[in-house]
Amino acid sequence: MKNFIRDYLTFNKRERNGVFVLLAIITLLTVYLNISFLFNKTEITDFTKFEKEIEHFNTSAKEISDSLKEEKENKFKQYVTSINVTNPKPQYFKFDPNHLPDNDWKRLGLSERQIKTIKNYESKGGKFKTKEDVKKMYCIKEATYNLLEPFIQITPIQTKFSKYTENNKALQVLKSELAAKSLPISIELNSADSTMLTKVKGIGPFYAKAIIKYRNQIGGFIAKEQLMELWKFDSIKYQTVQRFISIDVSLVKKININSCTTTELKHPYLNWNIVNAIVNYRSKHGKYKTIEDIKKTDLVNDGTYNKIAPYLIAN
């Protein structure tokens, strides 16, 4: 045990000398650190110049900010002034929009861009025939049109008849001739042949043949709208031809439901089950008193009845 302590807790001469040197160095450093401030002169930094520069910078920044603010205010005032000059308060008066001078449009409150659009429209042959034509101009908003509308007075377009009076004999003759030339052809659908039908604008040989075929199938037309039941005869084509056709419903062929067979009752508006039901009901309950009695078969709804009723009689 003593040997152990001696080996680890005792120093030889060399080690002791090292310890003394180390302690001396530590002591010197400690003393130096505690008294070193006595040998160092503290320099005081003068921030006066820097503070003046900061103050000068802040002053310049404020002047620039005030200058920009004043410039913005001046520009805004100029803008408001320009608006008041270019777009003064509208002055409304009665006017004809056709070839109205630019200055008059400006008086009405329209901008240069709106006026330019209108003039471009007129340069291409555009004319304002009704007040609504002014409203159709995309450059004129609805609110603007509502303000202008009470003052719009469109002068009727002068025609070749304007220089004559209604009592002028030459005028009457001329009107009669033009009316005869422009009189549309009116074709009766239930009696016209294919040649007559093709005289109607919009009906060619194909549709003329189809119309006659369908007329024979249903027994005749009772309404012009039935044309749209034809294949590819749409509403557009209907609007084209409907002005030139007429219908005589007295020519419609009717079926007597009290004496017809299932073959005779065959109709595009009735399917085979309904035809059988109508004939069988008559066989079991006797003759129909009215056409409406066919609804008692339960297979004839209101829609089917309304379509087929004009083609039936109950004698």
NUPA-249803 format. One record per residue (C-alpha): residue in one letter; x, z, y. Coordinates in nm, 4 decimals. Layout:
REM NUPA-249803
REC  code         X         Z         Y
REC     a         X         Z         Y
...
***
This chain:
REM NUPA-249803
REC  code         X         Z         Y
REC     m    0.0000    0.0000    0.0000
REC     k    0.2772    0.0910    0.2404
REC     n    0.4526   -0.2326    0.1565
REC     f    0.1336   -0.4234    0.2316
REC     i    0.0958   -0.2585    0.5732
REC     r    0.4611   -0.3086    0.6507
REC     d    0.4409   -0.6788    0.5654
REC     y    0.1397   -0.7509    0.7897
REC     l    0.1593   -0.4954    1.0735
REC     t    0.5267   -0.4778    1.1556
REC     f    0.7309   -0.7310    1.3569
REC     n    1.0898   -0.8222    1.3349
REC     k    1.3109   -0.8385    1.6421
REC     r    1.2466   -1.2067    1.7056
REC     e    0.8710   -1.1638    1.6869
REC     r    0.8795   -0.8634    1.9203
REC     n    1.0764   -1.0640    2.1772
REC     g    0.8134   -1.3391    2.1546
REC     v    0.5353   -1.0882    2.2165
REC     f    0.7087   -0.9484    2.5242
REC     v    0.7604   -1.2988    2.6651
REC     l    0.3922   -1.3846    2.6059
REC     l    0.2766   -1.0612    2.7753
REC     a    0.5077   -1.1337    3.0692
REC     i    0.3614   -1.4833    3.1125
REC     i    0.0020   -1.3492    3.0973
REC     t    0.0871   -1.0802    3.3543
REC     l    0.2437   -1.3327    3.5923
REC     l   -0.0569   -1.5702    3.5646
REC     t   -0.3005   -1.2854    3.6296
REC     v   -0.1128   -1.1714    3.9368
REC     y   -0.0860   -1.5318    4.0657
REC     l   -0.4536   -1.5986    4.0283
REC     n   -0.5416   -1.2805    4.2194
REC     i   -0.3079   -1.3405    4.5136
REC     s   -0.2858   -1.7212    4.5285
REC     f   -0.5550   -1.7448    4.7964
REC     l   -0.3156   -1.5654    5.0314
REC     f   -0.0826   -1.8664    5.0207
REC     n   -0.3459   -2.1468    5.0469
REC     k   -0.4863   -2.2466    5.3861
REC     t   -0.8600   -2.3300    5.3782
REC     e   -0.9358   -2.6538    5.5624
REC     i   -1.2668   -2.6564    5.7481
REC     t   -1.4433   -2.9983    5.7337
REC     d   -1.6029   -3.1154    6.0556
REC     f   -1.9423   -3.2782    5.9778
REC     t   -2.0290   -3.3385    6.3425
REC     k   -1.9382   -3.7068    6.3330
REC     f   -2.1279   -3.7590    6.0070
REC     e   -2.4353   -3.5833    6.1454
REC     k   -2.4245   -3.8062    6.4560
REC     e   -2.4115   -4.1147    6.2360
REC     i   -2.7119   -3.9914    6.0362
REC     e   -2.9021   -3.9248    6.3575
REC     h   -2.8135   -4.2718    6.4861
REC     f   -2.9277   -4.4289    6.1566
REC     n   -3.2624   -4.2441    6.1674
REC     t   -3.3149   -4.3526    6.5283
REC     s   -3.2419   -4.7168    6.4428
REC     a   -3.4719   -4.7054    6.1380
REC     k   -3.7523   -4.5642    6.3503
REC     e   -3.7031   -4.8350    6.6123
REC     i   -3.7126   -5.1062    6.3432
REC     s   -4.0255   -4.9527    6.1879
REC     d   -4.1970   -4.9348    6.5274
REC     s   -4.0938   -5.2938    6.5979
REC     l   -4.2356   -5.4181    6.2652
REC     k   -4.5551   -5.2226    6.3203
REC     e   -4.5962   -5.3717    6.6664
REC     e   -4.5274   -5.7205    6.5288
REC     k   -4.7904   -5.6762    6.2576
REC     e   -5.0416   -5.5558    6.5151
REC     n   -4.9691   -5.8557    6.7360
REC     k   -5.0067   -6.0965    6.4439
REC     f   -5.3355   -5.9330    6.3476
REC     k   -5.4625   -5.9623    6.7033
REC     q   -5.3575   -6.3290    6.7103
REC     y   -5.5359   -6.3878    6.3781
REC     v   -5.8561   -6.2244    6.5012
REC     t   -5.8319   -6.4242    6.8218
REC     s   -5.7809   -6.7492    6.6277
REC     i   -6.0827   -6.6727    6.4112
REC     n   -6.2949   -6.6107    6.7153
REC     v   -6.1699   -6.9351    6.8677
REC     t   -6.1974   -7.1592    6.5577
REC     n   -6.5110   -6.9947    6.4183
REC     p   -6.7198   -6.8867    6.7161
REC     k   -7.0640   -6.7417    6.6688
REC     p   -7.2896   -7.0177    6.5268
REC     q   -7.5306   -7.1888    6.7638
REC     y   -7.8355   -7.3132    6.5750
REC     f   -8.0303   -7.6179    6.6874
REC     k   -8.2410   -7.8870    6.5251
REC     f   -8.0208   -8.1541    6.3715
REC     d   -8.0071   -8.4491    6.1323
REC     p   -7.7139   -8.3954    5.8880
REC     n   -7.6614   -8.7694    5.8464
REC     h   -7.3532   -8.8692    6.0507
REC     l   -7.3686   -8.5517    6.2586
REC     p   -7.0580   -8.5307    6.4870
REC     d   -6.7843   -8.2850    6.3944
REC     n   -6.8364   -8.0798    6.7097
REC     d   -7.2023   -8.0248    6.6236
REC     w   -7.1089   -7.9074    6.2739
REC     k   -6.8632   -7.6638    6.4361
REC     r   -7.1374   -7.5358    6.6656
REC     l   -7.3417   -7.4634    6.3533
REC     g   -7.0605   -7.2440    6.2205
REC     l   -6.8951   -7.4749    5.9668
REC     s   -6.5185   -7.4710    5.9187
REC     e   -6.2833   -7.7686    5.9430
REC     r   -6.2579   -7.7802    5.5651
REC     q   -6.6364   -7.7859    5.5176
REC     i   -6.6749   -8.0596    5.7792
REC     k   -6.4020   -8.2663    5.6116
REC     t   -6.5833   -8.2426    5.2771
REC     i   -6.9106   -8.3586    5.4320
REC     k   -6.7422   -8.6502    5.6090
REC     n   -6.5740   -8.7568    5.2830
REC     y   -6.9168   -8.7548    5.1167
REC     e   -7.0597   -8.9770    5.3920
REC     s   -6.7601   -9.2126    5.3849
REC     k   -6.8353   -9.2862    5.0192
REC     g   -7.1935   -9.3854    5.0996
REC     g   -7.3538   -9.0452    5.0557
REC     k   -7.6733   -8.9734    5.2491
REC     f   -7.8927   -8.6690    5.2972
REC     k   -8.2425   -8.7788    5.2074
REC     t   -8.3932   -8.4279    5.1812
REC     k   -8.2983   -8.0782    5.2926
REC     e   -8.2088   -7.9949    4.9347
REC     d   -7.9350   -8.2598    4.9447
REC     v   -7.7533   -8.0436    5.2012
REC     k   -7.7824   -7.7464    4.9676
REC     k   -7.6211   -7.9494    4.6876
REC     m   -7.2957   -7.9782    4.8846
REC     y   -7.0576   -7.7454    4.7007
REC     c   -6.8809   -7.6581    5.0281
REC     i   -7.1985   -7.5036    5.1728
REC     k   -7.2876   -7.1670    5.0252
REC     e   -7.6478   -7.0671    4.9677
REC     a   -7.6374   -6.8047    5.2445
REC     t   -7.5157   -7.0678    5.4936
REC     y   -7.7820   -7.3155    5.3793
REC     n   -8.0566   -7.0545    5.4250
REC     l   -7.9503   -7.0169    5.7884
REC     l   -7.9361   -7.3939    5.8479
REC     e   -8.2488   -7.4958    5.6540
REC     p   -8.5103   -7.4195    5.9278
REC     f   -8.3220   -7.6465    6.1705
REC     i   -8.2676   -7.9483    5.9428
REC     q   -8.4735   -8.2501    6.0459
REC     i   -8.3902   -8.5621    5.8486
REC     t   -8.4980   -8.8869    6.0101
REC     p   -8.6750   -9.1118    5.7560
REC     i   -8.4581   -9.4032    5.6487
REC     q   -8.5758   -9.7217    5.8211
REC     t   -8.7001   -9.9889    5.5828
REC     k   -8.7975  -10.3482    5.6220
REC     f   -9.1580  -10.2288    5.6758
REC     s   -9.0782  -10.0057    5.9734
REC     k   -9.1055  -10.2857    6.2279
REC     y   -9.4581  -10.3649    6.1160
REC     t   -9.7756  -10.1642    6.1665
REC     e  -10.0125  -10.0721    5.8871
REC     n  -10.2651  -10.3159    6.0283
REC     n  -10.0223  -10.6042    6.0274
REC     k  -10.1410  -10.8685    5.7853
REC     a   -9.7873  -10.9809    5.6972
REC     l   -9.7003  -10.6233    5.6068
REC     q   -9.9948  -10.5933    5.3731
REC     v   -9.9058  -10.9193    5.1998
REC     l   -9.5436  -10.8175    5.1587
REC     k   -9.6389  -10.4776    5.0207
REC     s   -9.8746  -10.6362    4.7692
REC     e   -9.6075  -10.8766    4.6483
REC     l   -9.3466  -10.6050    4.6056
REC     a   -9.5974  -10.3773    4.4355
REC     a   -9.6884  -10.6523    4.1898
REC     k   -9.3222  -10.7139    4.1100
REC     s   -9.2412  -10.3454    4.0648
REC     l   -9.5615  -10.2532    3.8796
REC     p   -9.4529  -10.0941    3.5489
REC     i   -9.5905  -10.2305    3.2235
REC     s   -9.8373   -9.9934    3.0558
REC     i   -9.8759  -10.0358    2.6797
REC     e  -10.1538   -9.8745    2.4741
REC     l   -9.9850   -9.7249    2.1672
REC     n  -10.2759   -9.7458    1.9222
REC     s  -10.3354  -10.1185    1.9651
REC     a  -10.0008  -10.2689    2.0678
REC     d   -9.8059  -10.4888    1.8296
REC     s   -9.4272  -10.4881    1.8007
REC     t   -9.3895  -10.7677    2.0596
REC     m   -9.5808  -10.5707    2.3204
REC     l   -9.3948  -10.2505    2.2420
REC     t   -9.0557  -10.4114    2.2994
REC     k   -9.1599  -10.4899    2.6568
REC     v   -9.1347  -10.1188    2.7329
REC     k   -8.7905  -10.0205    2.8623
REC     g   -8.6256   -9.8029    2.5986
REC     i   -8.8166   -9.9432    2.2972
REC     g   -8.6307  -10.2032    2.0982
REC     p   -8.7298  -10.3834    1.7756
REC     f   -8.6180  -10.0892    1.5597
REC     y   -8.8369   -9.8322    1.7373
REC     a   -9.1255  -10.0770    1.7755
REC     k   -9.1344  -10.1146    1.3961
REC     a   -9.0986   -9.7394    1.3469
REC     i   -9.3835   -9.6639    1.5905
REC     i   -9.6257   -9.8993    1.4160
REC     k   -9.5320   -9.7615    1.0727
REC     y   -9.5826   -9.4010    1.1825
REC     r   -9.9069   -9.4932    1.3647
REC     n  -10.0487   -9.6318    1.0385
REC     q   -9.9392   -9.3197    0.8473
REC     i  -10.1036   -9.0665    1.0793
REC     g  -10.4053   -9.2819    1.1727
REC     g  -10.3094   -9.3339    1.5362
REC     f  -10.1563   -9.1368    1.8223
REC     i  -10.3507   -8.8664    2.0022
REC     a  -10.0657   -8.7632    2.2340
REC     k   -9.7569   -8.9330    2.3758
REC     e   -9.5394   -8.6445    2.2571
REC     q   -9.5948   -8.7513    1.8958
REC     l   -9.3309   -9.0200    1.9547
REC     m   -9.0676   -8.7463    1.9353
REC     e   -9.1667   -8.6984    1.5704
REC     l   -8.9925   -9.0276    1.4978
REC     w   -8.6362   -9.0209    1.3682
REC     k   -8.3833   -8.9900    1.6561
REC     f   -8.6567   -9.0323    1.9168
REC     d   -8.5425   -8.7400    2.1343
REC     s   -8.6725   -8.5951    2.4603
REC     i   -8.4391   -8.8137    2.6685
REC     k   -8.5788   -9.1351    2.5234
REC     y   -8.9304   -8.9934    2.5531
REC     q   -8.8850   -8.9313    2.9254
REC     t   -8.7680   -9.2913    2.9609
REC     v   -9.0751   -9.4511    2.7992
REC     q   -9.3597   -9.2061    2.8583
REC     r   -9.4365   -9.3497    3.2042
REC     f   -9.5048   -9.6933    3.0563
REC     i   -9.7394   -9.6041    2.7719
REC     s  -10.0986   -9.4898    2.7389
REC     i  -10.3187   -9.3728    2.4513
REC     d  -10.6782   -9.4576    2.3610
REC     v  -10.7864   -9.1745    2.1282
REC     s  -11.1052   -9.3610    2.0389
REC     l  -10.8898   -9.5893    1.8214
REC     v  -10.7702   -9.3000    1.6032
REC     k  -10.8838   -9.3326    1.2403
REC     k  -11.0530   -9.0180    1.1130
REC     i  -11.0965   -8.8887    0.7591
REC     n  -11.4304   -8.7470    0.6400
REC     i  -11.3398   -8.4214    0.4616
REC     n  -11.6796   -8.4149    0.2878
REC     s  -11.6311   -8.7418    0.1019
REC     c  -11.2589   -8.8149    0.0858
REC     t  -11.0453   -8.8019   -0.2260
REC     t  -10.7043   -8.6402   -0.2440
REC     t  -10.5472   -8.9840   -0.2029
REC     e  -10.7565   -9.0611    0.1063
REC     l  -10.6748   -8.7198    0.2542
REC     k  -10.3011   -8.7784    0.2196
REC     h  -10.1476   -8.7294    0.5658
REC     p   -9.7961   -8.6562    0.7047
REC     y   -9.9285   -8.3296    0.8489
REC     l  -10.0579   -8.2068    0.5094
REC     n   -9.8561   -8.1351    0.1972
REC     w   -9.9951   -8.1950   -0.1527
REC     n  -10.0942   -7.8301   -0.2083
REC     i  -10.3057   -7.8217    0.1090
REC     v  -10.4741   -8.1541    0.0235
REC     n  -10.5684   -8.0228   -0.3233
REC     a  -10.6889   -7.6924   -0.1757
REC     i  -10.9206   -7.8681    0.0733
REC     v  -11.0751   -8.0970   -0.1888
REC     n  -11.1071   -7.8185   -0.4505
REC     y  -11.2706   -7.5802   -0.2019
REC     r  -11.5306   -7.8470   -0.1237
REC     s  -11.5964   -7.8970   -0.4965
REC     k  -11.6544   -7.5251   -0.5512
REC     h  -11.8392   -7.4275   -0.2307
REC     g  -12.0079   -7.7480   -0.1179
REC     k  -11.9608   -7.9606    0.1860
REC     y  -11.7857   -7.8305    0.4972
REC     k  -12.0145   -7.7542    0.7870
REC     t  -11.7380   -7.7821    1.0452
REC     i  -11.3784   -7.9004    1.0394
REC     e  -11.2624   -7.5440    1.1076
REC     d  -11.3973   -7.4405    0.7678
REC     i  -11.0858   -7.5867    0.6033
REC     k  -10.9042   -7.2733    0.7232
REC     k  -11.0993   -7.0836    0.4568
REC     t  -10.8682   -7.2321    0.1959
REC     d  -10.6020   -6.9812    0.3128
REC     l  -10.3365   -7.2543    0.2992
REC     v  -10.4313   -7.4029    0.6370
REC     n  -10.2832   -7.1919    0.9159
REC     d  -10.3517   -7.2338    1.2874
REC     g  -10.0510   -7.4569    1.3418
REC     t  -10.1465   -7.7011    1.0654
REC     y  -10.5120   -7.6966    1.1720
REC     n  -10.4317   -7.7822    1.5354
REC     k  -10.2234   -8.0817    1.4255
REC     i  -10.4643   -8.2252    1.1664
REC     a  -10.8028   -8.1450    1.3276
REC     p  -10.8105   -8.4539    1.5576
REC     y  -10.7857   -8.6740    1.2464
REC     l  -11.0807   -8.5162    1.0588
REC     i  -11.4581   -8.5281    1.0722
REC     a  -11.7159   -8.3360    0.8709
REC     n  -12.0178   -8.5628    0.8087
***
